[in-house]
Amino acid sequence: MVKISEGLEKDIALDKQGHYPHPGKQSFEPKGRITYTLLDKNRSRFELSQFSELTRNDIESTRGYQQLKNKTEGLGLSIRLEEVEVEGDGVQTWNELDEYVDDYPRFYTVTISGWSG
C-alpha cells in the first residue's frame, strides 16, 4: 500500500491524460478512478485461502492502508477496499480458476476515485 500511496498522484496525472493502463479490457481513456490489486512480496496477486481468518478490517487497520487512506482523503478523493472471490468455471482468466478446487482463493483490490479528466 505504501507503493500505491507513493505513486498515487503520478497515476492520477496519467489517468487524466489518458495514459494510465487500466486492467481488464485494455483502455487508456480517463476514468476518474484507478483500481489496484494488492500484491504480495513477490509482486504476485496476494491471494488468501477461503479459510484464512484475515479480514477486510485487518487490512484497513494496517499502517500502509491508513497512510493511503490519509493521503486519499487529503487529496479530496474516495477510497474503497473490496474482496474478490476467485471462482472456477472452466475458463481461466485473471479472476477465475480453470479447475475444481476445494479452497477458493480470494484477493483484495483498492479503488481510488473522485477526480475528473
C-alpha positions as CSV (number, residue, x, y, z in Angstrom):
1,M,0.0,0.0,0.0
2,V,3.0,2.3,0.6
3,K,3.9,2.0,-3.1
4,I,0.4,2.8,-4.1
5,S,0.5,5.9,-1.8
6,E,3.9,7.0,-3.2
7,G,2.8,6.7,-6.9
8,L,-0.9,7.8,-6.5
9,E,-0.5,11.4,-7.7
10,K,1.6,10.3,-10.7
11,D,-1.0,7.6,-11.6
12,I,-3.9,10.2,-11.3
13,A,-2.0,12.5,-13.6
14,L,-1.5,9.6,-16.1
15,D,-5.3,8.8,-15.9
16,K,-6.2,12.5,-16.5
17,Q,-4.0,12.5,-19.7
18,G,-5.4,9.2,-20.9
19,H,-2.2,7.3,-20.4
20,Y,-3.0,5.0,-17.4
21,P,-3.2,1.3,-18.5
22,H,-6.4,0.2,-16.7
23,P,-6.7,-3.6,-16.3
24,G,-9.3,-5.8,-17.9
25,K,-10.4,-4.7,-21.3
26,Q,-7.4,-2.5,-22.1
27,S,-8.4,1.1,-22.1
28,F,-6.4,4.3,-21.9
29,E,-9.5,6.5,-21.5
30,P,-9.6,8.7,-18.4
31,K,-11.9,7.1,-15.9
32,G,-11.6,9.2,-12.8
33,R,-10.8,6.0,-10.8
34,I,-7.9,3.5,-10.5
35,T,-8.3,0.0,-9.1
36,Y,-5.1,-1.5,-7.7
37,T,-4.8,-5.3,-6.9
38,L,-3.0,-5.9,-3.6
39,L,0.3,-7.8,-4.3
40,D,2.5,-10.0,-2.1
41,K,6.2,-9.6,-1.6
42,N,6.9,-11.4,-4.9
43,R,4.7,-8.8,-6.8
44,S,2.1,-11.5,-7.4
45,R,-1.6,-11.1,-6.6
46,F,-1.9,-11.5,-2.8
47,E,-4.3,-14.5,-2.6
48,L,-5.8,-15.8,0.6
49,S,-7.5,-19.1,1.3
50,Q,-11.2,-19.0,1.9
51,F,-10.3,-20.5,5.2
52,S,-7.9,-17.6,6.1
53,E,-9.1,-15.5,9.0
54,L,-7.6,-12.3,7.6
55,T,-10.4,-9.9,7.1
56,R,-11.0,-6.6,5.4
57,N,-10.9,-4.9,8.8
58,D,-7.5,-6.4,9.4
59,I,-6.2,-4.8,6.2
60,E,-7.9,-1.5,6.9
61,S,-6.1,-1.4,10.3
62,T,-2.6,-1.7,8.8
63,R,-0.3,1.3,8.8
64,G,0.1,1.1,5.0
65,Y,-3.7,1.3,4.4
66,Q,-4.0,4.1,6.9
67,Q,-1.3,6.0,5.1
68,L,-3.0,5.5,1.8
69,K,-6.4,6.5,3.3
70,N,-5.0,9.7,4.8
71,K,-3.3,10.7,1.5
72,T,-6.5,9.9,-0.4
73,E,-8.7,12.0,1.9
74,G,-6.1,14.8,1.9
75,L,-6.5,14.9,-1.9
76,G,-10.3,15.0,-1.5
77,L,-10.7,11.6,-3.1
78,S,-12.6,8.4,-2.1
79,I,-11.0,5.0,-1.3
80,R,-12.7,1.6,-1.3
81,L,-11.3,-1.8,-0.3
82,E,-13.0,-4.8,-1.9
83,E,-12.7,-8.5,-1.5
84,V,-12.8,-10.5,-4.8
85,E,-13.5,-14.2,-4.7
86,V,-11.9,-16.4,-7.4
87,E,-14.3,-18.9,-8.8
88,G,-13.7,-21.9,-11.0
89,D,-15.9,-22.3,-14.0
90,G,-13.8,-24.0,-16.6
91,V,-12.4,-20.8,-18.2
92,Q,-9.1,-19.4,-16.9
93,T,-8.9,-15.6,-16.5
94,W,-7.4,-13.3,-14.0
95,N,-10.4,-13.7,-11.7
96,E,-11.2,-17.4,-12.4
97,L,-9.6,-20.8,-12.0
98,D,-9.6,-23.4,-14.7
99,E,-10.1,-26.4,-12.5
100,Y,-12.1,-27.5,-9.5
101,V,-10.6,-26.8,-6.1
102,D,-11.8,-27.3,-2.6
103,D,-10.5,-24.0,-1.4
104,Y,-11.5,-20.9,-3.5
105,P,-8.9,-18.2,-3.0
106,R,-9.8,-14.5,-2.6
107,F,-7.9,-11.3,-3.1
108,Y,-8.4,-7.6,-2.4
109,T,-8.5,-4.5,-4.5
110,V,-8.3,-0.9,-3.6
111,T,-10.1,1.7,-5.7
112,I,-9.3,5.3,-5.5
113,S,-11.7,7.7,-7.2
114,G,-13.1,11.2,-7.3
115,W,-11.2,13.2,-10.0
116,S,-12.3,14.2,-13.5
117,G,-10.2,14.2,-16.6
